């Protein structure tokens, strides 16, 4: 199926009335949690995951995707008005966006952020449509050894590009892999790491892990950091339309940010945060007057906001075409597919085009919705910033508990979620990335399955991973990524890029 035919099929699905409502609900929810500090898309998607089992597969994915890229829009509001990023990917927007607000140009900054995000989101959707079919056809020809090396490369890349030190990232990934091994071995029927607890024979439910590690753990971490209530710079935002000079400076920056974000979003471990930091760094390097940055440069808003939205959407490419999550959010999306009995991978574009192409096409619809939502309703989002966190977190805990219970309809799931919340909080406390744990949990069993298949087909010959050209190239790329992170210059750049996430 060509990209044009796929988009036509997808639009027929995305423009169905009930799917438009799901897209609107996801975009509104995403913008809301992006605006409210301390509530991220991962925690929200984890809480919504049990609910999606009652929806059609395409509707569930459309809603969850709307939450993710909608949060990139909403995060810029707090970054500009309060100097507090609602999302980590909007952290870099604080530098110039808040300075514009202090100079009485908050409306201009918010408008530039919304329009740059809209443009980048539309371009990224077309990039997904262009690459999806070709990559899926390539993936169909993969052998088990090739898939093993691809998943291994994904784990290495995600670990190298995750927040925190390499040591803690590797530790979190290994813990995730071990948790993924809990349950009954599909090949032998032997129970592994269940400690004699019967409910664990089916393995750890991803819903419990997602809610515990990303939902409850984040709440505990926020409460230990102290009060999160901020004073608004202004209760009224006016003068929203940029000047001709603003447009002249902003549109090339938005183009460059879109290109950078689209490229980095596809990488394992890449995503909105990496794209926004990289785009800002590029703008500072190529400008004729770097001293403007940090004092209200409009390019410092346009470039990172375009990059984070483009990266958020192109990170769907490896998930849809290869079945490999590029980041923790995509791991949640794979969890949603599995709840509906859909195996993620290249076959999804052929066997369930309504789901895959419907999701892709819904991004065009969702980005238009977000533009309409964000510009006229800026006053509403400003008002929501006055809600104290102490009022929000009890409701979040309640929804998390309900979601955990509904995953298995027993108190065991609630207790397991609470235990995993403690694990997630300890990871945050020691500077580890919970995202690495989630990726290890999802990719670990897939890595083991493909390794065992390759060993069966090669009759135990490890050389099969080096004799297959695709596998050999991917293993070489994994070694190159591992070695490059150890270089002092790249290691320093990595720490600076994720400094905000590790605080």
Secondary structure, 3 states (H helix, E strand, C coil): CCHHHHHHHHHHHHCCHHHHHHHHHHHHHHHHHHHCCCCCHHHHHHHHHHHHHHCCHHHHHHHHHHHHHHHHHHHHHHHHHCCCCCCHHHCCHHHHHHHHHHCCCHHHHHHHHHHHHHHHHHHHHHHHHHHHHHHHHHHHCCCHHHHHHHHHHHHHHHHHCCCCCHHHHHHHHHHHHHHHCCEECCCCCCEECCCCCHHHHHCCCHHHHHHHHHHHHHHHHHHHCCCCCCCCCCCCCCCCCCCHHHHHHHHHHHHHHHHHHHHHHHCCCCCHHHHHHHHHHHHHHHCCCHHHCCCCCCHHHHHHHHHHHHHHHHCHHHHHHHCCCCCHHHHHHHHHHHHCCCCCCCCHHHHCHHHHHHHHHHHHHHHHHHHHHHHHCHHHHHHHCCCCHHHHHHHHHHHHHHHHHHHHCCHHHHHHHHHHHHHHHHHHHCCCCHHHHHHHHHHHHHHHHHHHHHHHHHCCCCCHHHHCHHHHHHHHHHHHHHHHHCCHHHHHHHHHHCCCCCC
